[in-house]
């Protein structure tokens, strides 16, 4: 069984250097995942890849079936997940183009199915979520980024918003007061679902813009394309180095 999975975010619907062996649409009790799972190898290491937003990048963050995606990966034997996603920079320590490896989350999402513990007829259990990202996997990402020569911020708090709209200036001010250094729409409930299933999970956040009120004027999403392309190239370099070490 393939034990390592990579979840691709905006701008990452396929992996460079992945030798594809097969594709499989996995059925889950929670519906269909975003797209077929792609099984293959990177530098001789077995991996399985899924694009969070679908092969055509057509599923917005608030409509992603997170339960199905994580369950599908778990069902094929995955024990570790590296997730990729774009974020806005809040903290001055985070610059556009940086890759941030967060160590904490504050969840501001609403109306998302955030748990597999939804059947009232079953016994339920609490999970410890004090440290939402697996630290051993985080350290591997940090080491991989440094060896690949990409700009890494090795800590940070991910503010998870619902989307699909971007945040207001007042919301970003609140997040900054709360201690958030980046803001995105993808790491929750992914991280919590992985924890429920006992799957190690870490997030590779690519900063592509300054959050609302942190830059000059309004956010122009039409200018993201170049930043996303450049950031995802760095993320792929980091992944190449990290996968080998795993």
N, C-alpha and C positions, 0 to 999 in steps of 0.2 A: 504494500500500500504506500501511496505517496503521503509523506508526513508534513510537508511544507506547502503552504498555500500563499498566494499573493492576490490581494484584491486591488484591482486597478480603479482609480478614480477618474475625475474629469481630465481628459487629454491622454488617458492611458488605457486604450481598449485592446492593446496587444503588447507583448513583451519583445523587445529586441533580444536577439540571441537565444530565443526559445525554439528548440527543435520539437515541433509538434508531433506527438505520437497518436493521439486520438482526441475526439471531442465527445462529450456525453451530456445529454440533458437529464439531470437527476430529478426524480420525483420526490417530493417531500410532503409531510403532513400539513405544511403551511403554504402550499401552492408552489408555483414555479419560480426558480431563481431568475436572476436578471438575464441570463443567457446560458448556453451550454458551458460546462466546465471544460477547460483545455488542459490536457495532460501532456507533459513533455519533459525536456531536460534543459537546464542552463549549466553550461560548463560541466556536464556529466552528473549534475545533481537533479534528482527527480523533483518536479514541482507541479502544482496544479494552479491554474490561473482562472479568475473570473472577473469580468468587467462589471463593476458595481452599477453603472448606468446603462448597461447593455452594450452590445457590439456596435450599435449606431449612436451611442451616447445620447439616447433619446428619453431615458427615464430620469426625471428630476429627483433630487435627494429626498424630498418628502414623499415620493411614491415608490421608492426602492423597497423591495420585499426583503428586508434585512433578515428576518427570521428564516426565510427559505434559503438565502445565500449562505448563511453561517451553518445552518443544518445540513445543507448539501455537502459542504466541505467536510464537516465532521463525519458524515455518513460514509465518505470514501476513505476515511482513515487519517485525515489531517489532524495534527497535534499542535501545529504552530501556524499562525497567520501573521503575515506582514501586510498591513493595509496602507494604501497610498491615497492621498487626497490633497486638494488645493485649499488654501486658507488665506484669510486676510490677517495682516500684521497689526497688532495692537501695541505691544511693548516696543519701546525704542530699540531694544536689543535685537529685534527681528527685522531684517531688511528684505525687500523684494528680491527673490532669487534664492534666499536662504532655505535650507531644509531644517525643519524643527522636529526634534524627536521628543514629543511631550511626555511628561510623567504624571500629569493629573488632568482631570476633566471636571468641568462644571456643566451640568446638563440643563439647558433652557428649552429643550424640545417639548412639544406637546402633540397629542393625537398620533403617536407612533406606538406600535406594538413592541414594547421593550422587554418582554420576558416570555419564556416558554412556560412559565408557571401560571397558566390561565385556566386550567381545568379544575373547577371547584370540587370535583369528585376524587381528585388525587391528593396524596400527601404532598406538602410543599416544604421547601427548605430555603433558608436564607443563604446568600452568598456574601463573602467578605469582598468588598469593593474598595477598601481603603486605598489600595494602589492599583488603579484600573489597568495599567499597562504592565506587562511582564518585564521585569527589570533585566533579566538575563538577555532577552531578545532585544530590548532597547540598547543594551551595551554593544551587542553585535552590530546593530545598525549604526551606532555612533562610530565604532571602530571601522566599519565598512566605508562610511562616508569620509573619514579622515584618510584612509588608505587610498580612496579614489580621488582625493584632492578637492572634494566639493565643500561648500561653505555650510557648516553644521552649527546649529544651536542645540546643545545637548540636554535641554530641559525646557519646561514650559507647561502652562495650563491651557488646555483646549476648551474654549467656550463653544458648546454645541448648540446651534440654533436650528429652528425647524425649516426655514426657507418656505417657498422658493425665493421669496424676496430677500434682498440684502437688509442689513440691520440699519436702524436709525442712528443718528449721532448720539442721542440720549441712551440708547441701548448699549452702544459701545462704551460710553462713559460708565455706565453701570458695570459692564463686564470688566472694565479696567479697574474700577474700585474693588470689584470682587477678586481681582488677582489674575484675570485671564491675560495671556500674552498673545494668543492667536484665536481666531474665530472661524469655524467651519460648520458644515451641515452633515457630516458623514460618520463621525466616530461613535456617535450614539444613535441607536442602541447596539451597534456592532460589538463594541468592547464588552458590554454587559452580557450579551447573548453568548459570546465566546466564553466568558467566565462561567456562565451557567453550565456550559457543556464541557468545561475543563480543558479548553483549548487556549494555549498561550497566545497572546495578542499584543502587537505593538503597532504604532502608527508612524508613518513617515509623511510629515506635513510640508507641502511645498507652498511657500509664501509667494503669492502672485499679485497682491495689491495691498495698499494701506487700507485699513478698515475705515468705516465712515467717520469723518471728522479728524482722522489722523494724517490725511494727505492734503493736497492743495485742491480745494473745491470738491465737487461731486465726483462719485466714482463712475468712470467711463468703462463699462464692461467690454466695449468694442476693442479696447486696447489690451485686453487680457491675452489674446491669442499668442502673441510673441512671448509674453512672460510664462505662460503655461508650457509652450513648446520648449523653452530654454530650461525651465524648472524640471520638466519631466525627463529631459536628457540627463540632468544631474541625478535625478532619482533613479534612473535606470543604471547609471554608473555605480551608484551606491548599492543597488540591488545585486549587480553582478559580483561586487566584492563581498557582499554579505552572504550571498547564497553559497559561495565557495567555502566560507568559514563555517557554515552550518552543516 
